[in-house]
Amino acid sequence: LIVCVHYHRSTNMDSLGKTVLNERALRHNNSIIEYCRTSLAVIAGATAGVIGMTGLYGFLLYLLYSVFVSTALTIKVGTKWNCYFRSKRALWFDGVFGGLFTYVLLWTFVYGMVHVF
């Protein structure tokens, strides 16, 4: 569940005219992005290991999964992304490299368990 980060519309601006954001909701939304990317990295890494991908093909699979997650999140929030995140960049790039480490860990572990032992 992604939560809108703006306070109630009538109190959306402070006395200086700046937009007020709910920091707790913002952190919650960012943690949801991290959870989605980590979960998908585990699934993608296990898949790459089971089917025996090696080299650049394995990294291309992660890139494909990452684009899939970013597209799905973008579709989920629709055109009101600024209600949920500070920038649209968060939907596409936050957590990508952290997910990559998880992906490589599972990829090599499952590949070793299935194809080496």
C-alpha positions in Angstrom: 0.0 0.0 0.0 1.5 3.3 -1.2 0.5 6.3 0.9 0.2 9.9 -0.3 2.9 12.0 1.2 1.0 15.3 1.2 -0.9 16.4 4.3 -4.5 17.3 3.9 -5.0 19.6 0.9 -6.1 22.5 3.1 -2.8 22.4 5.0 -0.6 21.5 2.1 1.4 24.7 2.3 3.3 26.2 5.2 3.3 29.9 6.0 6.2 30.5 3.6 4.3 29.0 0.7 6.4 25.8 0.6 4.8 22.4 0.2 4.7 20.3 3.3 5.3 16.6 3.0 4.6 13.8 5.4 8.1 12.4 6.0 6.8 9.1 7.5 4.7 8.4 4.4 7.6 9.2 2.2 9.9 6.7 4.1 7.1 4.1 4.0 6.8 4.5 0.2 10.6 4.2 -0.3 10.6 1.1 1.9 7.9 -0.4 -0.4 10.1 0.2 -3.4 13.1 -1.4 -1.7 10.9 -4.4 -0.7 9.6 -4.9 -4.3 13.1 -4.7 -5.8 14.6 -7.0 -3.2 11.9 -9.6 -3.6 12.1 -9.5 -7.4 15.9 -9.7 -7.2 15.6 -12.9 -5.2 13.2 -14.4 -7.7 15.2 -13.3 -10.7 18.5 -14.5 -9.1 17.0 -17.9 -8.4 15.6 -18.1 -11.9 18.9 -17.2 -13.5 20.7 -19.8 -11.4 18.2 -22.6 -12.2 18.2 -22.1 -15.9 22.0 -21.8 -15.9 22.6 -18.3 -17.2 26.2 -17.1 -17.2 28.0 -14.0 -18.2 26.2 -10.9 -19.5 23.0 -12.8 -20.2 22.5 -13.0 -16.4 23.0 -9.3 -16.0 20.6 -8.6 -18.9 18.0 -10.7 -17.1 18.4 -8.5 -14.0 18.1 -5.4 -16.2 14.9 -6.8 -17.7 13.4 -7.6 -14.3 14.4 -4.1 -13.0 12.7 -2.4 -15.9 9.6 -4.6 -15.3 9.5 -3.5 -11.6 10.0 0.2 -12.5 7.3 0.1 -15.1 4.9 -1.7 -12.8 5.4 0.8 -10.0 5.0 3.7 -12.5 1.7 2.2 -13.7 0.6 1.7 -10.1 1.1 5.4 -9.1 -0.1 6.7 -12.4 0.2 10.4 -13.2 0.1 11.4 -9.5 3.6 10.2 -8.8 4.3 13.6 -7.0 1.7 12.7 -4.4 3.7 9.6 -3.4 7.4 10.5 -4.1 9.6 13.5 -4.2 10.7 12.8 -7.7 9.9 10.3 -10.5 13.5 9.2 -10.4 12.8 7.3 -7.1 10.5 5.0 -9.0 13.1 4.1 -11.6 16.4 4.1 -9.8 16.0 3.8 -6.0 17.2 0.4 -4.8 18.5 -0.9 -8.2 22.1 -1.4 -7.1 21.1 -2.9 -3.7 18.9 -5.3 -5.6 21.8 -6.1 -8.0 23.9 -7.4 -5.0 21.0 -9.6 -3.9 20.5 -10.9 -7.4 24.1 -11.8 -7.9 24.2 -13.6 -4.5 21.2 -15.7 -5.3 22.3 -16.2 -8.9 25.7 -17.7 -8.0 24.3 -19.7 -5.0 21.5 -21.4 -6.9 23.7 -21.9 -10.0 26.3 -23.6 -7.8 23.7 -25.8 -6.1 22.0 -26.9 -9.4 24.8 -27.1 -11.9 28.0 -27.6 -10.0 27.1 -30.0 -7.1 
